[in-house]
Amino acid sequence: MSRPELTAPPQEFYNDTEARKYTTSSRVIEIQDRLTERAVELLNFPDDGTPRLLLDVGCGSGLSGDRLTELGHVWIGTDISKSMLEVAQEREVEGGLIHYDMGHGCPFRPGVFDGCISISAVQWLCNADNSQHNPRKRLKVFFTQLYRCLKRGAKAVMQFYPDGAIQAEMITMAALRVGFSGGLVVDYPNSTRAKKYFLVIAAGPPEALPTAKDGDDENEIEKGNGRASIRMDGRSGAGDERRAKKQKGPHKRTVYVGSKCHPEGKGKEWVVKKKEQMRGKGKNVPADSKYTGRKRKERI
């Protein structure tokens, strides 16, 4: 099954039919509840019973907002899909709804929000839906304006599904470059199905990241069995899956933990295929030549 963000732009993928199908799925509702609750947990608000004003980026039809309301918070949501927002209005969610592309930033005055969450949305910024879209620039605009609309010291928790270690690093570094502190927390890092990525960042000085959940099954974790290390933003390398490691053998090369291992190199065929994909997305790609995909000589 292909990733939704590779199928069509979000405003087209989540049309009237898909929006209603998504909202009525009991499995989706359960997942959204669980992820939203975990995101609020990572925001780490004091347990004083005070409701917070939260921004929900990519709120969709308001499933995550429903959980925020149940947890006692006030929220405002933004989404690029009109169909999703129309379903949210029909459901009479309690939060405010704004039709907006997060690639254009956050349309709010400075220092408004006590925190921000985003469930399964940020990875959409990594795709160029047309020749005018530059993923790195859109990420920069988004995080710059998100930093601006958060109160000093407020946190943002972005749950997303990266398409590999390089994309996870791109999103994380885009946030850190504009002034955020924090890093990546990976729950259930040893599980293929349960693994979840949370970018936990603060609009203020750095502090220790929360502890990630660990194990092969979420049901085991809820019973309290074990904890995992945290993927950091480069300030601590011990548990960082993005840290490069050296392979041994005749085909030594630098690879990233978490990506597929290619001990013999990826080869010309793979490089040409990737270049064609980039051309199809409107990227400027150098022409192929006899040097394309050629293995570099070992450095002395």
PAMAR-879152 format. One record per residue (C-alpha): residue in one letter; y, x, z negated. Coordinates in Angstrom, 3 decimals, decimal comma, always signed. Layout:
# residues N
A Y X Z
...
This chain:
# residues 300
M +0,000 +0,000 +0,000
S +3,342 +1,508 +1,080
R +6,245 +1,865 -1,318
P +8,735 -1,049 -1,032
E +11,712 +1,293 -0,572
L +10,033 +2,765 +2,516
T +9,472 -0,681 +4,028
A +13,032 -2,023 +4,270
P +16,423 -1,857 +2,511
P +16,358 -3,715 -0,847
Q +18,649 -6,531 +0,310
E +16,216 -7,222 +3,163
F +12,943 -6,532 +1,370
Y +13,818 -8,926 -1,462
N +14,536 -11,954 +0,706
D +14,233 -15,573 -0,496
T +10,436 -15,587 -0,232
E +9,858 -12,203 -1,861
A +12,405 -12,894 -4,619
R +10,620 -16,079 -5,697
K +7,195 -14,489 -5,383
Y +8,349 -11,571 -7,530
T +9,903 -13,786 -10,205
T +6,911 -16,098 -10,594
S +4,293 -13,351 -10,852
S +2,873 -13,283 -14,388
R +1,917 -9,619 -13,940
V +5,447 -8,647 -12,891
I +6,929 -10,575 -15,825
E +4,620 -8,778 -18,266
I +5,453 -5,350 -16,804
Q +9,195 -6,051 -16,822
D +9,041 -7,149 -20,469
R +7,151 -4,032 -21,487
L +9,381 -1,630 -19,562
T +12,577 -3,272 -20,794
E +11,419 -3,139 -24,391
R +10,559 +0,542 -24,002
A +13,948 +1,256 -22,396
V +15,780 -0,377 -25,314
E +13,600 +1,612 -27,717
L +14,690 +4,821 -25,971
L +18,352 +3,789 -26,287
N +17,706 +4,288 -30,000
F +20,312 +1,899 -31,422
P +20,701 +1,796 -35,223
D +18,679 -1,035 -36,756
D +21,735 -2,886 -38,068
G +21,313 -6,220 -36,284
T +24,493 -5,737 -34,232
P +24,237 -7,020 -30,638
R +25,225 -4,461 -27,979
L +26,824 -4,971 -24,590
L +24,427 -3,496 -22,028
L +24,609 -2,896 -18,294
D +21,433 -3,752 -16,370
V +21,502 -1,902 -13,030
G +19,234 -3,522 -10,448
C +18,782 -6,605 -12,619
G +17,067 -8,578 -9,842
S +16,245 -12,143 -10,872
G +16,988 -11,448 -14,526
L +13,489 -10,760 -15,882
S +14,637 -7,642 -17,717
G +17,773 -9,501 -18,820
D +15,633 -12,214 -20,411
R +14,012 -9,575 -22,605
L +17,405 -8,102 -23,505
T +18,538 -11,568 -24,611
E +15,385 -11,986 -26,700
L +16,128 -8,630 -28,356
G +19,563 -9,921 -29,345
H +21,781 -8,083 -26,864
V +24,492 -9,228 -24,448
W +24,168 -7,978 -20,871
I +25,749 -7,847 -17,446
G +23,547 -7,202 -14,420
T +24,248 -5,878 -10,941
D +21,992 -6,103 -7,894
I +22,299 -5,690 -4,132
S +19,944 -8,580 -3,284
K +21,707 -11,943 -3,010
S +18,340 -13,718 -2,995
M +17,384 -12,156 -6,324
L +20,718 -13,101 -7,885
E +20,430 -16,667 -6,585
V +17,025 -16,984 -8,266
A +18,574 -15,605 -11,472
Q +21,306 -18,275 -11,290
E +18,714 -20,991 -10,764
R +16,881 -19,735 -13,834
E +20,156 -19,938 -15,796
V +19,877 -16,482 -17,323
E +22,317 -15,786 -20,140
G +23,773 -12,571 -18,739
G +26,573 -12,055 -16,241
L +25,570 -11,404 -12,617
I +27,414 -9,267 -10,052
H +26,440 -8,697 -6,427
Y +26,965 -4,953 -5,940
D +25,359 -1,884 -4,363
M +24,731 +0,732 -7,067
G +25,178 +3,398 -4,395
H +28,869 +2,475 -4,495
G +29,048 +3,071 -8,249
C +29,703 +0,675 -11,141
P +32,653 -1,754 -10,769
F +33,793 -1,745 -14,400
R +36,668 -0,323 -16,399
P +36,115 +2,824 -18,493
G +34,315 +2,763 -21,822
V +33,007 -0,811 -21,642
F +29,267 -0,605 -22,305
D +27,291 +0,389 -25,391
G +24,366 +1,362 -23,190
C +22,680 +0,914 -19,825
I +19,151 +0,254 -18,638
S +17,656 +0,160 -15,171
I +14,093 -0,916 -14,407
S +12,436 +0,218 -11,167
A +15,679 +0,533 -9,209
V +17,141 +4,052 -9,059
Q +14,509 +5,377 -6,620
W +16,015 +3,118 -3,930
L +19,039 +5,440 -3,818
C +16,842 +8,266 -2,528
N +16,338 +6,591 +0,842
A +18,782 +6,634 +3,754
D +18,736 +3,072 +5,083
N +21,213 +3,955 +7,835
S +23,026 +6,976 +9,268
Q +25,937 +6,464 +6,850
H +23,775 +6,794 +3,731
N +23,463 +10,194 +2,091
P +21,085 +9,953 -0,914
R +22,643 +12,861 -2,805
K +26,166 +11,506 -2,379
R +25,100 +7,992 -3,386
L +23,388 +9,340 -6,506
K +26,518 +11,332 -7,362
V +28,784 +8,290 -6,962
F +26,454 +6,129 -9,046
F +26,110 +8,527 -11,964
T +29,792 +9,502 -11,910
Q +30,946 +5,909 -12,287
L +28,152 +5,074 -14,736
Y +29,380 +7,907 -16,966
R +32,898 +6,489 -16,711
C +32,011 +2,930 -17,766
L +29,894 +3,947 -20,777
K +31,402 +4,465 -24,222
R +31,532 +8,039 -25,461
G +28,064 +8,974 -26,707
A +26,422 +5,858 -25,201
K +23,011 +6,282 -23,584
A +21,477 +5,131 -20,332
V +17,735 +4,765 -19,749
M +16,574 +4,620 -16,134
Q +12,933 +3,749 -15,530
F +11,944 +4,619 -11,977
Y +9,017 +5,501 -9,722
P +9,700 +8,868 -8,072
D +8,036 +9,732 -4,798
G +6,939 +13,145 -6,052
A +8,302 +15,879 -8,307
I +11,134 +16,851 -5,935
Q +12,593 +13,334 -5,959
A +12,334 +13,160 -9,760
E +14,230 +16,435 -9,990
M +16,877 +15,255 -7,521
I +17,610 +12,134 -9,577
T +17,650 +14,034 -12,870
M +19,925 +16,809 -11,628
A +22,326 +14,295 -10,049
A +22,891 +12,821 -13,520
L +23,261 +16,173 -15,269
R +25,749 +17,516 -12,726
V +28,310 +14,793 -13,464
G +28,316 +15,456 -17,211
F +25,360 +13,563 -18,684
S +23,094 +15,301 -21,171
G +19,420 +14,523 -21,619
G +16,360 +14,678 -19,420
L +13,159 +13,056 -18,243
V +10,656 +11,408 -20,590
V +7,202 +10,719 -19,147
D +4,992 +8,200 -20,955
Y +1,213 +8,513 -20,499
P +1,479 +11,712 -18,392
N -2,312 +12,061 -18,120
S -2,866 +8,564 -16,760
T -2,614 +7,803 -13,052
R -1,898 +4,084 -13,466
A +0,020 +3,968 -16,742
K +2,344 +6,939 -16,185
K +5,999 +5,889 -16,479
Y +9,152 +7,943 -15,870
F +12,275 +7,336 -17,963
L +15,498 +9,255 -17,369
V +17,158 +9,286 -20,809
I +20,765 +10,466 -20,595
A +23,851 +10,311 -22,824
A +27,559 +10,284 -22,014
G +28,230 +12,926 -24,607
P +26,900 +16,110 -26,233
P +23,181 +16,908 -25,874
E +20,688 +15,798 -28,504
A +16,922 +15,847 -28,885
L +15,081 +13,570 -26,474
P +12,737 +10,865 -27,829
T +9,021 +11,563 -27,980
A +7,012 +10,296 -25,037
K +3,909 +8,182 -25,381
D +0,620 +9,809 -24,441
G -2,968 +8,933 -23,558
D -4,997 +7,522 -20,700
D -4,493 +3,875 -21,516
E -1,485 +1,962 -22,788
N -3,699 -0,160 -25,065
E -4,904 +2,970 -26,862
I -1,351 +4,157 -27,361
E -0,253 +0,903 -28,915
K -2,886 +1,557 -31,575
G -1,199 +4,879 -32,356
N -3,499 +7,459 -30,748
G -1,565 +10,605 -29,853
R +1,729 +11,683 -28,362
A +2,815 +13,631 -25,320
S +5,279 +16,381 -24,624
I +8,599 +15,549 -22,993
R +9,725 +16,524 -19,533
M +13,072 +18,129 -20,209
D +16,041 +18,779 -17,942
G +15,624 +22,528 -17,855
R +16,885 +23,323 -21,365
S +13,326 +23,591 -22,663
G +10,522 +24,617 -20,344
A +7,413 +24,129 -22,477
G +6,473 +20,619 -21,315
D +8,377 +20,478 -18,049
E +6,175 +19,295 -15,184
R +8,877 +20,348 -12,740
R +8,541 +23,977 -13,806
A +7,197 +26,113 -10,967
K +3,919 +27,965 -11,403
K +2,366 +30,770 -9,377
Q -0,975 +30,392 -7,679
K -3,502 +33,160 -7,520
G -5,456 +34,304 -4,511
P -4,649 +35,296 -0,919
H -2,289 +32,377 -0,371
K +0,050 +32,825 -3,352
R +3,030 +30,529 -3,233
T +5,237 +28,558 -5,622
V +4,211 +24,949 -6,151
Y +5,443 +22,242 -8,499
V +3,190 +20,760 -11,141
G +2,523 +17,132 -10,313
S +2,614 +17,568 -6,518
K -0,475 +17,965 -4,343
C -1,753 +21,518 -4,230
H -1,952 +23,230 -0,820
P -3,605 +26,610 -1,447
E -3,506 +27,525 +2,236
G +0,050 +26,402 +2,850
K +1,051 +23,137 +4,433
G +1,049 +24,476 +7,975
K +3,020 +23,800 +11,139
E +1,540 +20,346 +11,737
W +2,755 +19,129 +8,310
V +6,225 +20,630 +8,808
V +6,617 +19,046 +12,269
K +5,515 +15,662 +10,905
K +8,076 +15,821 +8,083
K +10,840 +16,823 +10,488
E +10,029 +13,824 +12,693
Q +10,239 +11,550 +9,663
M +13,676 +12,948 +8,800
R +14,871 +12,481 +12,389
G +13,739 +8,860 +12,184
K +15,986 +8,438 +9,138
G +19,010 +9,746 +11,008
K +19,008 +13,223 +9,436
N +20,243 +16,299 +11,273
V +17,100 +18,421 +11,628
P +16,872 +21,835 +13,362
A +14,955 +21,867 +16,643
D +11,335 +23,000 +16,631
S +10,609 +26,543 +17,762
K +7,830 +29,124 +17,739
Y +8,922 +30,006 +14,204
T +8,467 +26,464 +12,851
G +5,957 +26,423 +9,986
R +5,246 +30,143 +10,317
K +4,139 +31,787 +7,074
R +6,679 +34,204 +5,637
K +5,652 +37,762 +4,914
E +4,997 +38,750 +1,333
R +8,079 +40,167 -0,408
I +7,736 +43,639 -1,840
